[in-house]
Amino acid sequence: MASINLIDSFQDFKEAENIDRPTLMRVLEDVFKTLLRKKYGSDENFDVIVNDQTGDLEIFRRREIVEDDLLEDENAQVTLTAATKIEPDYSVGEELYEEVDVLDFGRRAILAAKQTLAARIGDLKKNALVKKYADRIGEIMNGEVYQIWKKEILLLDDEGNELIMPKTEQIPVDFFKKGESVRAVIKKVEMRNNNPVIILSRTHPDFLAKLLEIEVPEIMDGLITVKKIVREPGERAKVAVESYDDRIDPVGACVGMKGSRIHGIVRELRNENIDIINYTSNVELLIQRSLTPAKINRIEMNTEKMKADVFLEPDQVSLAIGKKGMNIKLAQELTGYSIDVFRDVQESTGAEYDYDLEEFSDEIEGWIIEEFKRVGYDTALSVLEHSVDELVRRTDLEEVTIRDVQRILKIEFEEMEAKEDTDEEPSTEEKEAPIAEEAKEEDTVTDEAKAATVENEVKAPGDETEQE
């Protein structure tokens, strides 16, 4: 039968797309009922029967037998004369069942049915794919690199489904080859032009969380929990962990013996530096731990504004800030506090004064000051104590701009030093005035002595006789 040949071709859809039988049968019924509506105007008096075991498709038309002169609806009724031609035993009031040959629909209608079926099965496949991966968001999986483009790479899973990893979700130093197996975390599922797109990521914090879960059995067992992860992919990451068992050191468990557990994760993340931090509800202590490896002298907290001023030794400031301000940035994300780093000048440098960069806003543009403050240089001394090359490396400012800023700051310090010297030391006129007065007094005494001597020498001899 033509109907069997037709359903055999439909069976290919089921095998190729891996659609379950009940769903396929329901779709087939809907497709042919659509054909019936187009040809007969209604599908109410038709029964579509699909055998899910053999794949046979049968369509039956059901009509009521009426008197020849009482025919009103040809779709729902048939005359007695027409019915007796099919079976002589029929009588008025009975129902006539006729099998509809699929070929009666015409070749064009059958092709349209095939296209409709393919579209319906395509929708089913999309929905199944969306449901499958929507339930797996946050899980880690392996994919094979199938094609590499400039802005993304295409991967295939074990079932041949297409997965996308955009360039923004790749670690900056990632380099993949076709056919290579890649581990990533399922970030999200979205629809593009009515097609599901599964987005993978290697930069999301969940990727690091799942790698830790694989490498550290205590996390899998629930003895250690990962409180928060912040990352700068390929550069640095900070992980706050907490143990529910006092006998287990969460940091040591994550690192492993001689770093055995963490080394595998570091290699997977392309040598990303990972700081494992023991989580605490004490915010001040958490800030201190989050600025690892810098050693902090003291912290001034402002809980209302969620701000913390951290004071360190001069040689520890660069460690707290980190390369390109990365360490302090991650610490702020981890703790939720705005952290400003200061040199503890009272204890270490012995400097008597310093200036906030905001005081130079009339000479230095505001965006330049903000750039210095972004990497932790918010005072004049903090800018002057670093070389131009280091400031260029840490900030996004040009060398000429930095040299101009340092020149302005140096002039201010030189003027202040000159002013202090003037206030502390007496002027040259003040120094010379006492000396001149002393010299004048000495000259007066000398003149009086000389006059007395001369007077004694010029006395007449008669005067001496009179005295005698």
C-alpha positions as CSV (number, residue, x, y, z in Angstrom):
1,M,0.0,0.0,0.0
2,A,1.0,3.5,-0.6
3,S,0.2,4.4,3.0
4,I,2.8,1.9,4.2
5,N,5.5,3.2,1.9
6,L,4.7,6.7,3.1
7,I,5.0,5.8,6.8
8,D,8.2,3.9,6.1
9,S,9.7,7.2,4.9
10,F,8.4,8.8,8.1
11,Q,10.1,6.1,10.2
12,D,13.4,7.5,9.0
13,F,12.6,10.7,10.8
14,K,12.0,8.8,14.1
15,E,15.3,7.0,13.8
16,A,17.4,10.0,12.7
17,E,16.0,12.5,15.2
18,N,15.7,10.0,18.1
19,I,12.0,10.9,18.8
20,D,10.1,8.6,21.0
21,R,7.2,6.6,19.4
22,P,4.2,8.1,21.2
23,T,5.4,11.6,20.3
24,L,5.9,10.6,16.6
25,M,2.5,9.0,16.4
26,R,0.8,12.1,17.8
27,V,2.7,14.3,15.3
28,L,1.7,12.0,12.4
29,E,-2.0,12.2,13.4
30,D,-1.9,16.0,13.6
31,V,-0.2,16.2,10.2
32,F,-2.8,14.1,8.4
33,K,-5.7,15.7,10.1
34,T,-4.4,18.9,8.7
35,L,-4.5,17.4,5.2
36,L,-8.0,16.2,5.8
37,R,-9.1,19.7,6.9
38,K,-7.6,21.1,3.7
39,K,-9.3,18.6,1.4
40,Y,-12.6,18.0,3.2
41,G,-13.0,21.1,5.3
42,S,-13.2,19.2,8.5
43,D,-11.5,16.3,10.2
44,E,-14.4,15.5,12.7
45,N,-15.6,12.4,10.8
46,F,-12.1,10.9,10.1
47,D,-10.0,8.6,12.3
48,V,-6.2,8.5,11.8
49,I,-4.8,5.2,13.1
50,V,-1.0,4.8,13.4
51,N,0.4,1.5,14.4
52,D,3.5,2.3,16.5
53,Q,4.8,-1.3,16.1
54,T,4.6,-1.8,12.4
55,G,4.6,1.8,11.3
56,D,1.3,1.3,9.3
57,L,-0.9,4.3,8.8
58,E,-4.7,4.0,8.1
59,I,-7.3,6.7,7.6
60,F,-11.0,5.9,8.0
61,R,-13.9,8.1,7.0
62,R,-17.0,7.7,9.2
63,R,-20.5,8.8,7.8
64,E,-24.1,8.2,8.7
65,I,-26.4,6.4,6.2
66,V,-29.5,8.4,5.3
67,E,-32.3,8.3,2.7
68,D,-31.4,9.5,-0.7
69,D,-33.6,12.6,-0.5
70,L,-32.4,13.6,3.0
71,L,-28.7,14.1,2.3
72,E,-27.6,17.5,3.8
73,D,-23.8,17.2,4.6
74,E,-21.7,15.0,2.4
75,N,-18.9,14.9,4.9
76,A,-21.1,13.5,7.7
77,Q,-23.7,11.7,5.7
78,V,-24.0,9.2,2.8
79,T,-27.0,8.1,0.8
80,L,-28.4,4.6,1.2
81,T,-27.9,3.9,-2.5
82,A,-24.2,4.7,-2.3
83,A,-23.8,2.7,0.9
84,T,-25.4,-0.4,-0.6
85,K,-23.0,-0.3,-3.5
86,I,-20.2,-0.8,-1.0
87,E,-22.0,-3.4,1.2
88,P,-25.6,-4.5,0.3
89,D,-26.5,-5.2,4.0
90,Y,-26.3,-1.6,5.1
91,S,-29.5,0.2,6.2
92,V,-30.6,3.7,7.1
93,G,-29.2,4.9,10.5
94,E,-26.0,2.8,10.4
95,E,-22.5,4.2,10.1
96,L,-20.4,3.6,7.1
97,Y,-16.6,3.3,7.5
98,E,-14.5,3.8,4.4
99,E,-10.7,3.6,4.2
100,V,-9.1,6.7,2.6
101,D,-6.2,6.0,0.3
102,V,-3.3,8.2,0.9
103,L,-2.8,8.6,-2.9
104,D,-6.2,10.4,-3.0
105,F,-4.6,13.4,-1.4
106,G,-2.4,14.0,-4.4
107,R,1.4,14.1,-4.7
108,R,1.7,17.7,-3.8
109,A,-0.3,17.3,-0.6
110,I,1.8,14.3,0.4
111,L,5.1,16.3,-0.1
112,A,3.6,19.1,1.9
113,A,2.8,16.6,4.6
114,K,6.4,15.4,4.6
115,Q,7.6,19.0,4.9
116,T,5.2,19.7,7.7
117,L,6.3,16.6,9.5
118,A,9.9,17.5,9.2
119,A,9.2,21.0,10.6
120,R,7.2,19.6,13.5
121,I,9.9,17.1,14.3
122,G,12.5,19.8,14.1
123,D,10.6,21.8,16.7
124,L,10.4,18.7,18.9
125,K,14.1,18.3,18.6
126,K,14.7,21.9,19.5
127,N,12.5,21.7,22.5
128,A,14.1,18.5,23.7
129,L,17.6,20.0,23.3
130,V,16.6,23.2,25.2
131,K,15.1,21.1,28.0
132,K,18.1,18.8,28.2
133,Y,20.6,21.6,28.6
134,A,18.5,23.9,30.6
135,D,18.4,21.3,33.3
136,R,22.2,21.0,33.1
137,I,23.2,24.7,33.4
138,G,26.2,25.0,35.8
139,E,27.4,21.5,35.0
140,I,30.8,20.8,33.5
141,M,31.1,18.8,30.2
142,N,33.4,17.8,27.5
143,G,33.0,18.8,23.9
144,E,35.0,18.2,20.7
145,V,36.2,21.2,18.7
146,Y,34.5,21.0,15.3
147,Q,35.1,24.4,13.8
148,I,37.1,27.5,14.9
149,W,36.0,31.0,14.0
150,K,37.3,34.4,14.9
151,K,34.7,35.3,17.5
152,E,33.7,31.8,18.7
153,I,34.3,28.1,18.3
154,L,31.9,25.3,17.5
155,L,31.9,22.1,19.5
156,L,30.0,18.9,19.3
157,D,28.8,16.8,22.3
158,D,28.5,13.0,22.3
159,E,25.2,13.1,20.5
160,G,26.4,15.5,17.8
161,N,24.6,18.5,19.2
162,E,26.2,21.9,18.4
163,L,27.6,23.9,21.2
164,I,29.1,27.4,21.1
165,M,31.9,28.9,23.1
166,P,32.3,32.7,22.4
167,K,35.7,34.3,22.5
168,T,34.6,36.3,25.6
169,E,34.0,33.0,27.4
170,Q,37.5,31.6,26.6
171,I,40.5,32.2,28.8
172,P,42.7,34.8,27.0
173,V,45.6,32.3,26.4
174,D,43.3,29.5,25.3
175,F,44.4,27.9,22.0
176,F,42.3,25.1,20.5
177,K,42.8,22.7,17.5
178,K,40.1,20.9,15.5
179,G,39.3,17.6,17.1
180,E,40.6,18.6,20.5
181,S,38.6,17.7,23.6
182,V,37.7,20.8,25.7
183,R,36.2,21.0,29.2
184,A,33.8,23.8,29.9
185,V,30.7,24.6,32.0
186,I,27.3,25.1,30.5
187,K,26.5,28.7,31.1
188,K,23.1,29.3,29.5
189,V,20.7,28.3,26.7
190,E,19.3,31.0,24.5
191,M,17.2,31.2,21.3
192,R,18.6,32.8,18.2
193,N,16.4,33.0,15.1
194,N,14.2,30.3,16.7
195,N,17.1,28.0,17.1
196,P,18.5,26.9,20.5
197,V,22.1,27.9,21.2
198,I,24.0,26.3,24.1
199,I,26.7,28.6,25.4
200,L,29.7,27.1,27.1
201,S,32.2,29.0,29.3
202,R,35.6,28.6,30.7
203,T,35.7,32.0,32.4
204,H,32.6,31.7,34.6
205,P,33.3,31.2,38.3
206,D,31.1,28.0,38.1
207,F,33.8,26.4,36.0
208,L,36.4,26.8,38.7
209,A,33.8,25.7,41.3
210,K,33.1,22.4,39.4
211,L,36.8,21.8,38.9
212,L,37.3,22.1,42.7
213,E,34.4,19.8,43.2
214,I,36.0,17.2,41.0
215,E,39.4,17.5,42.6
216,V,38.4,17.9,46.2
217,P,36.3,15.0,47.6
218,E,35.5,17.0,50.7
219,I,33.6,19.5,48.6
220,M,31.7,16.7,46.8
221,D,30.8,15.2,50.2
222,G,29.6,18.5,51.5
223,L,32.2,18.8,54.3
224,I,33.6,21.9,52.7
225,T,31.6,24.5,50.9
226,V,32.7,27.1,48.4
227,K,31.2,30.4,49.7
228,K,32.3,32.6,46.8
229,I,34.6,32.7,43.8
230,V,35.9,35.8,41.9
231,R,38.1,35.5,38.9
232,E,40.2,37.4,36.4
233,P,40.4,34.6,33.8
234,G,43.9,33.4,33.1
235,E,45.4,35.8,35.6
236,R,44.1,35.4,39.2
237,A,41.3,33.9,41.2
238,K,40.2,34.1,44.8
239,V,38.1,31.3,46.4
240,A,36.5,31.6,49.8
241,V,35.9,28.2,51.4
242,E,34.5,27.1,54.7
243,S,34.6,23.8,56.6
244,Y,31.7,22.4,58.5
245,D,34.0,20.0,60.3
246,D,36.5,21.6,62.7
247,R,38.9,18.8,62.1
248,I,39.3,19.7,58.5
249,D,41.4,22.6,57.3
250,P,39.5,23.8,54.2
251,V,42.5,25.6,52.7
252,G,44.8,22.6,53.1
253,A,42.2,20.2,51.8
254,C,41.7,22.3,48.6
255,V,45.4,22.7,48.0
256,G,46.3,19.1,48.7
257,M,49.6,17.5,49.7
258,K,52.4,19.7,48.1
259,G,49.7,21.3,46.0
260,S,48.7,18.0,44.3
261,R,45.0,18.9,44.1
262,I,45.3,22.6,43.1
263,H,48.0,22.0,40.4
264,G,45.6,20.1,38.1
265,I,43.1,23.0,38.3
266,V,45.9,25.6,37.7
267,R,47.0,23.7,34.5
268,E,43.4,23.5,33.3
269,L,43.0,27.2,33.8
270,R,46.2,28.0,31.9
271,N,48.4,28.7,35.0
272,E,45.8,31.0,36.6
273,N,47.0,32.0,40.1
274,I,44.4,30.7,42.7
275,D,44.2,32.1,46.2
276,I,42.3,29.8,48.6
277,I,40.9,31.8,51.5
278,N,39.4,30.6,54.7
279,Y,36.0,32.3,54.9
280,T,34.9,34.1,58.0
281,S,31.9,36.2,59.0
282,N,34.4,38.8,60.5
283,V,34.5,41.3,57.6
284,E,37.7,42.9,58.8
285,L,39.5,39.6,58.9
286,L,38.0,38.6,55.6
287,I,39.4,41.8,54.0
288,Q,42.8,41.0,55.5
289,R,42.8,37.5,54.1
290,S,41.4,38.6,50.7
291,L,44.4,41.0,50.2
292,T,46.8,38.0,50.4
293,P,49.8,38.0,49.9
294,A,50.1,41.5,51.3
295,K,50.6,42.0,55.1
296,I,48.3,44.6,56.6
297,N,49.1,46.9,59.6
298,R,45.6,48.1,60.3
299,I,42.1,48.6,58.8
300,E,39.7,51.4,59.3
301,M,36.1,50.2,58.6
302,N,33.0,52.2,57.6
303,T,30.2,49.6,57.6
304,E,27.5,52.1,56.6
305,K,29.3,53.1,53.4
306,M,30.7,49.6,52.9
307,K,34.2,51.1,52.7
308,A,37.5,50.0,54.2
309,D,40.8,52.0,54.5
310,V,43.8,49.6,54.6
311,F,47.2,50.7,55.9
312,L,50.3,48.8,54.9
313,E,54.1,49.1,54.9
314,P,55.3,50.8,51.7
315,D,56.8,47.6,50.3
316,Q,53.5,45.8,50.8
317,V,51.3,48.3,48.9
318,S,52.3,46.9,45.5
319,L,51.5,43.4,46.6
320,A,48.0,44.5,47.9
321,I,47.2,46.2,44.6
322,G,48.6,43.5,42.4
323,K,49.4,43.6,38.7
324,K,47.1,46.1,36.9
325,G,45.2,46.5,40.2
326,M,43.9,43.0,39.9
327,N,44.5,41.8,43.5
328,I,42.6,44.7,45.1
329,K,39.9,44.5,42.5
330,L,39.2,40.8,43.3
331,A,39.4,41.5,47.0
332,Q,36.7,44.1,46.6
333,E,34.5,41.7,44.6
334,L,35.0,39.0,47.2
335,T,34.2,41.1,50.3
336,G,31.7,43.5,48.8
337,Y,33.6,46.4,50.3
338,S,35.3,49.4,48.6
339,I,38.9,49.1,49.6
340,D,41.4,52.0,49.6
341,V,45.1,51.2,50.2
342,F,47.3,53.7,52.1
343,R,50.9,53.7,53.1
344,D,51.2,53.6,56.9
345,V,53.5,56.7,56.9
346,Q,53.3,57.3,60.6
347,E,54.9,54.0,61.4
348,S,57.2,53.3,58.5
349,T,58.2,56.4,56.5
350,G,58.3,59.0,59.3
351,A,57.0,61.6,56.8
352,E,55.5,64.6,58.4
353,Y,53.0,65.4,55.6
354,D,51.4,64.1,52.5
355,Y,48.8,65.4,50.1
356,D,45.6,63.8,48.7
357,L,45.6,63.9,44.9
358,E,42.2,65.6,45.1
359,E,44.0,68.7,46.3
360,F,45.7,69.0,42.9
361,S,42.4,68.9,41.0
362,D,43.0,72.5,39.8
363,E,46.3,71.4,38.1
364,I,45.6,67.7,37.3
365,E,42.6,66.6,35.4
366,G,40.0,64.6,37.3
367,W,40.1,61.5,35.1
368,I,43.9,61.2,35.6
369,I,43.4,61.4,39.4
370,E,40.7,58.7,39.2
371,E,43.0,56.5,37.2
372,F,45.7,56.8,39.9
373,K,43.1,56.1,42.6
374,R,41.8,53.1,40.8
375,V,45.2,51.3,41.3
376,G,45.6,52.5,44.8
377,Y,47.7,55.7,44.4
378,D,45.6,58.3,46.1
379,T,48.3,60.5,47.7
380,A,51.2,62.5,46.3
381,L,53.8,60.4,48.0
382,S,52.4,57.2,46.6
383,V,52.8,58.6,43.1
384,L,56.3,60.0,43.6
385,E,57.7,56.9,45.3
386,H,57.2,54.8,42.1
387,S,59.1,55.0,38.9
388,V,57.6,56.2,35.7
389,D,57.9,52.8,34.1
390,E,56.1,51.1,37.0
391,L,53.3,53.7,36.9
392,V,52.9,53.2,33.1
393,R,52.6,49.4,33.7
394,R,50.1,49.7,36.4
395,T,47.9,52.4,34.9
396,D,46.4,53.2,31.5
397,L,48.2,56.6,31.4
398,E,50.9,57.6,29.0
399,E,54.4,58.3,30.0
400,V,54.2,62.0,29.2
401,T,51.1,62.4,31.4
402,I,52.8,60.6,34.4
403,R,55.9,62.7,34.1
404,D,53.8,65.9,34.1
405,V,51.9,64.7,37.2
406,Q,55.2,63.9,39.1
407,R,56.6,67.3,38.1
408,I,53.6,69.1,39.6
409,L,53.8,67.0,42.8
410,K,57.5,67.6,43.1
411,I,57.1,71.4,42.8
412,E,54.6,71.3,45.6
413,F,56.9,69.4,47.9
414,E,59.8,71.6,47.1
415,E,57.8,74.7,47.8
416,M,56.7,73.2,51.1
417,E,60.2,72.3,52.1
418,A,61.5,75.8,51.2
419,K,58.7,77.3,53.3
420,E,59.6,75.1,56.3
421,D,63.3,76.1,56.0
422,T,62.3,79.7,56.0
423,D,60.1,79.4,59.1
424,E,62.7,77.4,61.1
425,E,65.9,79.3,60.3
426,P,66.4,83.1,61.0
427,S,67.1,85.3,58.0
428,T,70.6,86.5,57.1
429,E,69.8,90.1,58.3
430,E,68.6,88.7,61.7
431,K,71.8,86.7,62.0
432,E,74.1,89.6,61.1
433,A,72.3,92.2,63.3
434,P,73.5,90.8,66.7
435,I,77.0,90.4,65.3
436,A,77.1,94.0,64.1
437,E,75.9,95.3,67.5
438,E,78.5,93.2,69.3
439,A,81.2,94.5,67.0
440,K,80.0,98.0,67.6
441,E,80.1,97.5,71.4
442,E,83.6,96.1,71.1
443,D,84.7,99.1,69.0
444,T,83.3,101.4,71.6
445,V,85.2,99.7,74.4
446,T,88.4,99.8,72.4
447,D,88.1,103.5,71.6
448,E,87.6,104.3,75.3
449,A,90.7,102.3,76.2
450,K,92.7,104.0,73.6
451,A,91.6,107.4,74.8
452,A,92.6,106.6,78.4
453,T,96.0,105.5,77.3
454,V,96.6,108.5,75.2
455,E,95.5,110.8,78.1
456,N,97.9,109.1,80.4
457,E,100.8,109.5,78.0
458,V,100.3,113.2,77.3
459,K,100.2,114.3,80.9
460,A,102.8,117.1,81.7
461,P,105.7,116.4,84.0
462,G,104.5,119.3,86.3
463,D,101.3,117.5,86.9
464,E,103.2,114.5,88.2
465,T,105.3,116.9,90.5
466,E,102.1,118.4,91.9
467,Q,100.8,115.0,92.7
468,E,104.0,114.1,94.5
